[in-house]
Each structure stands twice: as C-alpha cells, then as structure tokens.
C-alpha cells in the first residue's frame, strides 16, 4: 500500500493543512470514523452537521448518527437500499483522495474566517505514517488487543480478509497492534476506549481530555460507545454496499 503514496504530494497535503486541524491516522477497521465523532463532541472541536453528514441536515450532534447512516440495524425491515456511510469531511483520506478530497476544501473554507478557531480533524489511512512530516502533530489509532478487536468487529474483518487479504499485510497488522513512537503523535488505544469495562474506558477517555484540554463529556461519550458496541454486532455496512453495485 505504501508504494501507492506519492511522498511529495503527501508532504504537500500535510504542509497545507491548517495547524488547528489535527490529522487522525487510522489503520483499517479501528473505528476511525466513530473516534472522530467522539472528538468532535467536545466544545473545543469544530462540528457542523450540515457539512459533516452527507445528507446536509443541520443541528445533528456528532454522537447521533443520522437514521440512514452507518449505525443502521440491518435486521430492521425499513433499512434503506441506498446509503452513504461517510460524509465528505469525515471520509478517510486514501491515496485515491489525496489531492481531490472535498474535505480539504471544507477545512480550508472554515479557517478562512478568522473567527473560526476551533480544533478540527480529518482521517488518513495509517500508511501515511511513513510520510507525515516530523513537525506535524497527529493522532494515531491502534489496539493493544488486536485479536479481541477483530472478534468484536468480525462482520467487518471477516469480509475484508476474504476480499482484501493483501490489505492486511504483516506490516499493517503490526501498525494496528502498537502505538507509534513518533514524537508528536498522540496514541489512542481503541481497545481501551471502546472497552466494556467502565474504568478502562474512563482512563483512556480522560487521557484524551487531558491531552487536548477538553471539557469532559464522559457520560454522553460513554452512552455513544455502548450503543456503538451493541449495534456493531448486527450491522454490516458491506451488505448495503453490495446492494448499490
């Protein structure tokens, strides 16, 4: 995967990203989109649902997925046959979207107004770890218990391994399993943040709050995570993707 990334273009993208936008580097299947929404639930982080949810509906909190977005329970008879899982802002940046993502324009337009000073985020695939400049702070997602995380998200990983086994190379599995030692990286352990154990979750969550000096939002974040874990058992986004094809 790394060979598909143009290092010069990658450096240019990070160079032009506003200093207040902190990239999230997320290996596949590690809940990058959900983590972004958790970060955006804090008063210190920019969230505009009319831009950040694909259907443009305003005033939807980041911890509330629209009814026709990724947390649909596909056992429900009313599940739609067409769906857009990511907004243009929260879509992961892969090599394909390196220079053409509408998310870059949204971020640029937001900071063009001098009154807009909140922190923001956008998600990059973890392969960019090899190309991010040394002076750029970023968030890195990993799991300290990859076997358990894969069992939790078996609906996702079983299909990915079956159809895109090459994407889970030994190098990528290693990335998923340990924090990065990059000096400006802030590592988030997804296994702990999405733990069913309240104390383990709280310790990881408060680490985030203290690092970014957020106003704690622990009860609402915890409710979101517990709902996410419960619905993860029965939600398979790839089923609807296959309907669209």
Backbone bond lengths (Angstrom), bond angles and torsions (degrees), N, CA, C in turn:
res aa  C-N    CA-C-N  psi(-1)  N-CA   C-N-CA  omega(-1)  CA-C   N-CA-C  phi
1 X - - - 1.456 - - 1.528 111.97 -
2 X 1.351 116.22 -37.90 1.451 119.19 -175.77 1.520 112.40 -61.22
3 X 1.328 116.15 -33.28 1.459 118.67 -175.80 1.528 111.93 -66.88
4 X 1.342 117.85 -16.11 1.454 121.00 -179.80 1.528 112.32 -82.35
5 X 1.314 116.97 -11.47 1.458 121.04 -178.00 1.518 109.58 -90.44
6 X 1.327 115.68 125.95 1.452 120.79 175.79 1.524 107.78 -80.35
7 X 1.344 119.25 110.99 1.467 121.36 -174.96 1.524 113.35 -57.99
8 X 1.323 117.45 -38.17 1.461 120.57 -178.49 1.525 111.00 -67.62
9 X 1.338 116.61 -41.50 1.458 119.99 177.99 1.528 110.84 -67.12
10 X 1.336 116.18 -38.44 1.457 119.91 179.35 1.523 110.93 -62.88
11 X 1.303 117.20 -45.27 1.463 121.30 179.19 1.523 110.36 -62.40
12 X 1.316 116.44 -38.84 1.464 120.85 -179.99 1.529 110.94 -64.51
13 X 1.330 116.05 -40.94 1.463 120.23 178.84 1.518 110.68 -61.73
14 X 1.315 117.20 -48.41 1.464 120.47 -179.40 1.522 111.45 -66.50
15 X 1.319 116.42 -34.52 1.464 120.92 179.15 1.527 110.69 -64.23
16 X 1.310 117.07 -37.99 1.464 121.55 -176.41 1.527 113.16 -87.79
17 X 1.327 117.08 -7.40 1.458 120.15 179.05 1.529 108.71 -73.24
18 X 1.323 116.62 133.14 1.455 120.17 -178.49 1.524 110.87 -57.36
19 X 1.339 116.15 143.19 1.462 121.12 -177.59 1.527 112.63 -59.16
20 X 1.341 116.33 -25.61 1.463 119.69 -178.31 1.526 112.29 -85.06
21 X 1.321 116.59 -4.82 1.463 121.27 175.50 1.529 108.51 -96.89
22 X 1.309 116.31 113.68 1.459 121.63 -177.55 1.526 108.92 -100.02
23 X 1.334 117.94 112.90 1.466 120.06 -178.59 1.526 111.55 -64.12
24 X 1.327 115.35 148.08 1.454 122.56 170.98 1.519 107.00 -109.54
25 X 1.323 117.71 121.32 1.454 121.51 175.95 1.524 107.88 -100.33
26 X 1.330 115.98 119.54 1.463 120.63 -170.37 1.523 111.52 -129.07
27 X 1.321 118.41 118.61 1.464 120.04 170.55 1.526 110.46 -63.37
28 X 1.325 118.08 161.64 1.462 120.70 -175.77 1.525 112.06 -63.27
29 X 1.319 115.51 136.88 1.454 120.00 173.14 1.509 116.01 80.46
30 X 1.334 118.66 9.45 1.464 120.40 -176.51 1.525 112.92 -104.35
31 X 1.318 117.21 32.35 1.464 122.89 170.13 1.530 112.84 60.43
32 X 1.327 116.64 39.14 1.462 120.18 179.45 1.515 112.58 -61.15
33 X 1.346 117.01 -41.16 1.455 120.85 -178.06 1.522 110.79 -66.38
34 X 1.333 117.35 -42.17 1.470 121.09 178.83 1.526 110.59 -66.44
35 X 1.328 117.17 -38.30 1.460 120.62 179.36 1.518 111.22 -65.56
36 X 1.327 116.56 -39.71 1.460 119.68 176.38 1.523 110.60 -59.61
37 X 1.318 117.09 -43.40 1.465 120.35 179.80 1.528 111.14 -64.83
38 X 1.312 117.80 -35.01 1.460 120.79 176.14 1.532 109.94 -64.12
39 X 1.314 117.82 -46.20 1.461 120.87 178.04 1.523 111.11 -59.77
40 X 1.335 115.62 -41.82 1.460 120.36 -176.59 1.522 113.36 -73.95
41 X 1.315 117.89 -5.47 1.461 120.16 178.21 1.524 112.21 -79.25
42 X 1.324 117.49 -5.92 1.460 121.33 -178.36 1.525 111.11 -92.31
43 X 1.308 115.71 149.08 1.468 120.96 -175.96 1.517 112.47 -60.35
44 X 1.311 117.27 -25.32 1.467 121.61 -175.22 1.521 113.27 -84.82
45 X 1.339 117.14 -1.01 1.469 121.12 -175.51 1.525 109.81 -119.55
46 X 1.319 115.65 138.38 1.464 122.04 -178.10 1.519 111.29 -72.50
47 X 1.328 115.07 130.93 1.465 122.14 172.81 1.518 108.30 -146.53
48 X 1.300 116.67 122.88 1.456 122.59 176.18 1.512 106.79 -129.32
49 X 1.321 117.21 103.10 1.457 119.85 -173.07 1.517 113.06 -64.56
50 X 1.337 117.55 -24.18 1.458 118.88 179.23 1.529 111.24 -68.54
51 X 1.340 116.78 -21.84 1.456 121.87 176.75 1.521 111.62 -101.01
52 X 1.312 115.91 -34.62 1.458 120.22 -167.40 1.514 114.20 -96.25
53 X 1.317 117.42 -3.86 1.460 120.79 166.82 1.523 106.74 -113.61
54 X 1.303 116.56 136.57 1.461 119.95 -169.01 1.524 113.14 -60.26
55 X 1.351 117.24 -28.37 1.463 118.77 -173.84 1.517 113.28 -86.70
56 X 1.349 117.20 1.83 1.457 120.83 171.57 1.507 116.21 72.77
57 X 1.321 118.12 12.76 1.459 120.17 -179.19 1.529 109.42 -75.84
58 X 1.326 118.34 126.26 1.471 120.52 -178.27 1.522 112.06 -79.36
59 X 1.335 114.28 164.14 1.469 122.80 170.05 1.520 113.77 62.58
60 X 1.323 117.25 32.61 1.458 120.39 171.67 1.518 108.02 -102.13
61 X 1.306 116.47 120.52 1.460 121.81 -178.91 1.527 110.31 -60.77
62 X 1.323 116.72 149.01 1.465 119.97 -178.27 1.521 112.90 -64.13
63 X 1.326 117.26 -21.38 1.457 120.74 179.61 1.531 112.45 -91.54
64 X 1.311 116.47 7.64 1.465 120.97 176.36 1.527 108.02 -122.08
65 X 1.312 116.94 107.44 1.450 119.79 175.85 1.523 109.18 -70.83
66 X 1.339 117.67 141.33 1.464 118.81 172.07 1.527 110.11 -55.92
67 X 1.312 116.57 153.33 1.459 120.39 -176.50 1.522 112.60 -58.43
68 X 1.338 116.36 -27.98 1.463 118.55 -178.24 1.526 111.27 -108.25
69 X 1.347 115.99 37.74 1.458 118.73 176.61 1.519 110.14 -115.80
70 X 1.305 118.44 -159.28 1.461 122.75 -161.06 1.524 114.89 -65.96
71 X 1.331 118.24 -23.27 1.466 118.70 -177.38 1.523 113.08 -89.05
72 X 1.303 116.70 30.16 1.464 120.34 176.69 1.529 109.94 -71.13
73 X 1.300 116.29 139.36 1.452 121.49 172.89 1.525 107.30 -89.59
74 X 1.315 117.42 110.39 1.454 120.71 -172.78 1.526 113.28 -74.65
75 X 1.335 116.29 -0.36 1.456 118.04 172.63 1.526 111.18 -79.09
76 X 1.336 114.53 -15.41 1.464 118.73 -178.95 1.529 109.72 -74.77
77 X 1.331 118.51 135.25 1.473 121.36 -177.80 1.523 113.08 -67.81
78 X 1.330 117.05 -17.43 1.461 119.72 -177.52 1.523 112.89 -91.20
79 X 1.326 118.09 4.84 1.466 120.27 -179.57 1.528 109.83 -56.13
80 X 1.325 117.65 132.28 1.474 120.51 -176.78 1.522 111.36 -72.00
81 X 1.322 114.80 159.29 1.461 119.77 178.86 1.520 111.89 -92.36
82 X 1.308 116.30 -12.14 1.457 120.16 175.06 1.509 108.38 -126.21
83 X 1.312 115.36 142.36 1.461 118.90 -175.31 1.520 109.58 -156.16
84 X 1.295 116.44 146.99 1.456 122.03 173.64 1.519 105.79 -118.03
85 X 1.315 117.95 115.88 1.453 120.96 -168.99 1.527 113.96 -82.02
86 X 1.295 117.00 -26.84 1.461 120.02 -175.79 1.525 109.33 -126.69
87 X 1.306 115.46 149.34 1.455 118.91 170.12 1.522 108.58 -81.75
88 X 1.301 116.61 166.61 1.466 118.49 178.86 1.519 110.43 -65.67
89 X 1.317 117.63 -29.26 1.466 119.42 -178.58 1.516 111.52 -77.10
90 X 1.323 117.27 -39.91 1.453 119.63 -173.16 1.522 113.41 -95.67
91 X 1.318 117.84 3.94 1.452 121.59 177.78 1.523 110.52 -67.09
92 X 1.326 117.15 138.66 1.455 120.16 179.04 1.520 111.04 -66.08
93 X 1.333 116.21 137.61 1.459 121.64 178.14 1.524 108.56 -84.95
94 X 1.311 116.86 112.55 1.456 122.42 175.00 1.522 107.33 -107.02
95 X 1.314 116.67 -179.12 1.470 119.11 179.89 1.514 110.81 -59.45
96 X 1.325 116.32 -32.53 1.465 120.76 -176.33 1.526 111.42 -65.57
97 X 1.351 116.48 -30.83 1.453 120.28 -175.49 1.532 112.47 -106.34
98 X 1.320 117.02 15.58 1.459 119.88 -170.48 1.512 113.51 -56.25
99 X 1.320 117.69 -43.99 1.461 119.79 -176.55 1.521 113.43 -112.99
100 X 1.328 117.44 -0.20 1.462 118.52 -173.15 1.524 114.00 -121.72
101 X 1.331 118.33 8.17 1.456 119.86 -176.13 1.521 111.52 -70.37
102 X 1.333 118.07 127.91 1.467 120.41 174.97 1.521 111.91 -60.37
103 X 1.340 116.74 -22.09 1.450 120.24 179.18 1.517 112.76 -59.54
104 X 1.320 117.35 -36.10 1.465 120.51 178.37 1.528 110.58 -63.10
105 X 1.325 116.13 -41.14 1.469 120.14 -179.97 1.526 111.11 -67.47
106 X 1.338 116.69 -38.43 1.460 120.40 179.06 1.523 110.52 -62.04
107 X 1.319 115.95 -44.09 1.466 120.14 179.24 1.520 110.77 -65.15
108 X 1.317 116.41 -44.72 1.464 120.93 179.31 1.521 111.14 -60.05
109 X 1.329 116.83 -44.71 1.467 120.67 -179.55 1.522 111.29 -65.00
110 X 1.320 117.14 -37.17 1.461 120.52 179.87 1.525 110.64 -61.29
111 X 1.324 116.82 -47.94 1.467 119.97 -176.80 1.528 113.15 -80.13
112 X 1.306 117.02 -8.08 1.465 119.54 175.46 1.525 110.85 -65.08
113 X 1.321 116.38 -25.36 1.470 121.69 174.58 1.517 108.27 -87.30
114 X 1.310 118.14 118.37 1.458 122.80 -175.18 1.528 112.84 -62.40
115 X 1.330 116.81 -17.92 1.460 119.98 179.35 1.529 112.30 -78.59
116 X 1.324 115.60 -14.80 1.465 119.74 -177.73 1.529 110.01 -92.55
117 X 1.306 115.40 105.33 1.468 120.10 -173.62 1.526 113.42 -124.89
118 X 1.327 117.45 5.19 1.461 119.41 -177.61 1.529 111.59 -69.34
119 X 1.303 115.34 154.58 1.460 121.87 173.22 1.526 109.03 -65.03
120 X 1.317 117.14 151.46 1.462 121.15 176.30 1.523 108.93 -143.29
121 X 1.347 115.19 172.47 1.466 120.30 -177.81 1.520 110.06 -145.17
122 X 1.312 115.59 154.16 1.452 122.19 167.25 1.518 107.24 -144.76
123 X 1.332 117.03 153.81 1.468 121.26 -170.91 1.529 111.18 -103.81
124 X 1.327 115.37 132.07 1.456 122.76 173.94 1.525 108.92 -117.42
125 X 1.322 116.38 148.68 1.454 118.63 174.00 1.535 108.58 -66.09
126 X 1.324 116.36 152.84 1.463 121.57 -170.88 1.524 113.62 -64.69
127 X 1.339 117.21 -19.06 1.464 119.79 179.11 1.522 112.31 -60.04
128 X 1.323 117.13 -21.19 1.459 119.91 179.16 1.526 112.38 -70.42
129 X 1.318 117.27 -7.11 1.460 120.91 177.62 1.520 111.22 -56.48
130 X 1.320 116.40 -32.82 1.460 120.72 -178.95 1.530 112.36 -77.67
131 X 1.311 117.24 -9.75 1.466 120.20 -171.92 1.521 114.25 -124.14
132 X 1.316 117.65 -3.65 1.457 119.40 -178.52 1.530 108.98 -75.07
133 X 1.325 118.40 132.16 1.472 120.83 -178.53 1.527 111.31 -61.45
134 X 1.309 116.08 151.16 1.468 121.83 -175.21 1.521 112.88 -65.34
135 X 1.337 117.56 -19.67 1.466 120.47 -176.52 1.530 112.81 -94.01
136 X 1.323 118.07 0.78 1.466 121.24 -176.51 1.534 110.26 -98.27
137 X 1.341 118.45 116.62 1.470 119.78 173.92 1.522 110.31 -72.34
138 X 1.319 117.02 146.74 1.460 120.16 -179.65 1.526 109.77 -154.66
139 X 1.326 114.70 166.57 1.458 122.32 175.65 1.525 107.92 -103.13
140 X 1.323 116.06 135.62 1.459 119.75 178.22 1.522 109.57 -121.07
141 X 1.327 116.25 128.99 1.458 121.67 179.23 1.526 110.27 -98.54
142 X 1.323 115.46 134.99 1.456 121.11 175.10 1.523 107.77 -148.44
143 X 1.315 116.83 173.77 1.459 120.39 175.47 1.519 109.46 -129.96
144 X 1.307 117.14 129.09 1.462 121.60 179.72 1.522 111.90 -78.63
145 X 1.332 117.02 -5.87 1.464 121.25 177.59 1.527 107.69 -140.41
146 X 1.317 116.09 80.48 1.454 120.51 -172.29 1.529 111.69 -66.97
147 X 1.344 117.53 -34.06 1.460 119.29 179.67 1.526 110.64 -62.88
148 X 1.327 116.15 -43.74 1.459 120.11 -179.12 1.526 110.84 -67.68
149 X 1.329 117.03 -41.59 1.462 120.80 179.37 1.522 110.68 -61.39
150 X 1.316 116.81 -40.71 1.463 119.87 179.04 1.519 111.69 -67.71
151 X 1.328 117.17 -34.25 1.461 119.34 176.06 1.529 110.41 -68.14
152 X 1.342 116.44 -40.06 1.464 120.01 177.44 1.516 111.27 -60.13
153 X 1.329 116.24 -39.82 1.462 121.43 -174.17 1.530 110.48 -108.67
154 X 1.320 116.08 41.04 1.461 120.04 -173.85 1.520 112.98 -61.62
155 X 1.346 118.07 -32.00 1.460 120.53 179.32 1.529 111.47 -61.94
156 X 1.337 115.68 -35.64 1.464 120.35 178.32 1.534 110.55 -77.79
157 X 1.322 115.81 -54.48 1.458 119.78 -170.95 1.531 112.78 -67.71
158 X 1.326 118.23 -34.90 1.458 119.64 -178.53 1.523 110.65 -61.83
159 X 1.320 116.76 -41.49 1.458 119.67 179.12 1.518 111.09 -72.16
160 X 1.329 116.77 -41.14 1.466 119.99 -178.65 1.519 111.19 -62.71
161 X 1.326 116.54 -43.50 1.459 119.21 179.26 1.525 111.01 -65.42
162 X 1.326 115.62 -34.35 1.464 120.01 -177.38 1.523 111.96 -71.98
163 X 1.338 116.35 -39.88 1.461 120.03 -173.94 1.529 113.85 -104.11
164 X 1.339 116.75 -21.99 1.462 119.34 -177.31 1.524 110.09 -135.05
165 X 1.327 115.80 48.51 1.458 120.27 -174.95 1.529 112.06 -57.92
166 X 1.338 116.27 -32.73 1.457 119.59 -177.78 1.534 112.15 -64.72
167 X 1.349 115.22 -25.13 1.461 118.49 -179.30 1.518 111.17 -67.60
168 X 1.334 117.12 -27.76 1.459 121.34 179.66 1.528 109.55 -97.06
169 X 1.309 115.54 62.70 1.450 120.79 177.85 1.523 109.69 -71.02
170 X 1.310 116.66 169.91 1.458 121.23 178.32 1.524 110.55 -58.61
171 X 1.330 116.30 -38.08 1.461 120.72 -179.77 1.532 110.95 -65.51
172 X 1.318 117.41 -41.71 1.461 120.64 -178.96 1.531 110.69 -69.72
173 X 1.337 117.23 -40.25 1.467 120.12 176.26 1.522 110.24 -59.10
174 X 1.336 116.73 -40.34 1.463 120.34 177.67 1.529 111.03 -63.42
175 X 1.326 116.71 -39.77 1.456 120.64 177.67 1.526 111.19 -62.26
176 X 1.322 115.55 -39.41 1.448 119.98 -177.70 1.523 112.02 -68.22
177 X 1.321 116.75 -24.33 1.457 122.11 -167.57 1.516 115.22 -96.37
178 X 1.305 118.14 -7.92 1.462 118.23 -175.81 1.529 110.86 -147.48
179 X 1.335 117.38 153.35 1.466 120.40 177.20 1.523 110.25 -70.32
180 X 1.316 115.53 159.95 1.453 119.49 174.90 1.527 109.39 -89.36
181 X 1.326 115.53 151.62 1.460 120.98 179.72 1.524 112.12 -96.55
182 X 1.332 115.95 8.76 1.466 120.37 176.88 1.527 109.15 -53.41
183 X 1.313 117.51 132.70 1.466 122.05 -172.22 1.526 113.42 -61.11
184 X 1.332 118.08 -31.67 1.459 120.86 -177.09 1.526 112.48 -102.98
185 X 1.312 117.16 11.55 1.466 120.68 -179.50 1.520 110.84 -85.04
186 X 1.321 115.22 140.63 1.459 121.42 169.41 1.519 106.35 -110.73
187 X 1.322 116.97 113.92 1.451 122.36 -175.39 1.528 111.05 -89.23
188 X 1.327 116.06 133.91 1.459 121.67 174.39 1.526 108.05 -117.85
189 X 1.324 115.68 123.53 1.456 121.60 178.53 1.526 108.61 -86.32
190 X 1.327 115.74 106.34 1.461 121.10 -177.25 1.527 111.42 -64.83
191 X 1.316 116.86 -33.21 1.464 120.08 177.43 1.524 110.52 -59.09
192 X 1.324 117.28 -39.94 1.466 121.10 -178.77 1.526 111.67 -80.63
193 X 1.319 117.44 -42.70 1.458 120.32 -178.04 1.527 110.77 -61.68
194 X 1.328 116.89 -38.16 1.458 121.44 -179.12 1.534 111.74 -100.41
195 X 1.315 115.71 25.51 1.463 119.94 179.29 1.520 110.68 -71.51
196 X 1.329 115.78 148.68 1.463 120.57 173.91 1.524 111.28 -77.60
197 X 1.318 116.48 -15.98 1.460 121.84 178.24 1.529 109.20 -81.06
198 X 1.320 117.34 120.49 1.463 121.32 -175.31 1.526 112.56 -60.08
199 X 1.320 117.39 -40.09 1.464 120.53 -176.90 1.522 111.31 -68.54
200 X 1.333 116.51 -42.83 1.469 120.11 178.74 1.520 110.24 -62.38
201 X 1.342 115.65 -45.67 1.465 119.57 176.31 1.524 110.94 -57.62
202 X 1.311 117.09 -48.98 1.468 120.60 -175.19 1.522 112.04 -60.72
203 X 1.305 117.66 -39.93 1.463 120.71 179.91 1.526 111.11 -63.67
204 X 1.334 116.64 -42.38 1.465 119.60 -179.63 1.525 110.50 -71.78
205 X 1.317 116.52 -40.13 1.463 120.33 179.30 1.520 111.47 -63.73
206 X 1.328 117.77 -44.68 1.457 120.63 -179.11 1.524 111.62 -67.75
207 X 1.311 116.44 -26.00 1.463 119.42 173.69 1.529 110.13 -62.60
208 X 1.330 116.07 -40.22 1.466 121.29 176.92 1.521 110.48 -65.43
209 X 1.334 116.18 -48.48 1.466 122.03 -179.06 1.520 110.79 -57.45
210 X 1.322 117.03 -46.31 1.466 120.86 -177.27 1.517 112.07 -69.94
211 X 1.324 116.43 -36.22 1.464 119.37 -179.05 1.525 111.54 -65.13
212 X 1.334 116.47 -43.34 1.458 120.58 -176.50 1.529 113.20 -97.64
213 X 1.323 116.08 1.93 1.467 120.70 -179.29 1.521 111.13 57.44
214 X 1.345 115.83 44.61 1.452 122.16 178.24 1.526 110.86 -80.05
215 X 1.312 115.12 157.40 1.461 121.10 166.36 1.520 106.69 -80.89
216 X 1.327 116.54 118.96 1.468 120.77 -172.68 1.524 112.07 -58.74
217 X 1.326 114.28 141.65 1.463 122.74 -176.29 1.526 108.14 -135.45
218 X 1.332 114.80 41.51 1.464 120.57 -162.74 1.518 114.03 -64.67
219 X 1.309 118.84 -40.61 1.468 120.01 -175.69 1.521 112.10 -66.67
220 X 1.325 116.91 -43.57 1.467 119.93 -179.16 1.532 110.86 -70.34
221 X 1.332 116.64 -37.74 1.461 119.88 177.87 1.526 110.02 -65.07
222 X 1.325 116.03 -41.94 1.463 119.39 -179.78 1.532 110.71 -63.14
223 X 1.311 117.07 -42.39 1.465 120.72 178.53 1.521 111.12 -61.60
224 X 1.331 116.64 -41.83 1.459 121.42 178.29 1.528 110.98 -61.14
225 X 1.334 116.37 -44.86 1.458 120.50 -177.70 1.523 111.29 -66.24
226 X 1.321 117.44 -43.02 1.461 119.71 179.58 1.529 111.49 -63.52
227 X 1.339 116.40 -39.78 1.462 119.96 175.68 1.522 110.31 -64.76
228 X 1.321 116.04 -42.72 1.459 120.99 -179.43 1.531 110.52 -60.01
229 X 1.333 116.60 -46.41 1.462 120.76 -179.67 1.524 111.46 -62.17
230 X 1.329 115.63 -39.46 1.461 119.56 -178.72 1.520 110.96 -67.88
231 X 1.293 117.32 -44.54 1.465 120.55 -175.89 1.524 111.73 -77.67
232 X 1.329 115.82 -22.35 1.459 120.26 177.34 1.529 111.57 -58.94
233 X 1.315 116.20 -28.04 1.462 120.51 -177.48 1.526 112.10 -67.16
234 X 1.331 117.23 -27.14 1.461 119.60 -173.07 1.514 113.65 -121.97
235 X 1.312 116.79 4.03 1.460 120.40 -177.81 1.515 109.81 -103.44
236 X 1.298 116.16 128.57 1.456 121.30 177.65 1.518 108.96 -131.20
237 X 1.339 118.88 96.52 1.467 120.36 -176.09 1.512 113.40 -61.84
238 X 1.332 117.16 -26.27 1.459 119.61 -176.07 1.524 112.01 -68.13
239 X 1.324 117.73 -24.18 1.467 119.58 177.80 1.520 110.51 -61.48
240 X 1.323 115.75 -43.50 1.464 117.94 -179.83 1.519 111.26 -74.92
241 X 1.321 117.08 -31.73 1.460 119.26 176.20 1.527 109.36 -59.86
242 X 1.321 115.84 -40.90 1.462 119.61 -178.64 1.527 111.29 -69.45
243 X 1.336 116.96 -29.49 1.477 120.18 176.94 1.515 111.61 -65.26
244 X 1.345 115.40 -33.33 1.464 120.03 -175.08 1.526 111.71 -74.55
245 X 1.330 115.21 -31.05 1.476 119.76 -173.61 1.529 110.85 -63.19
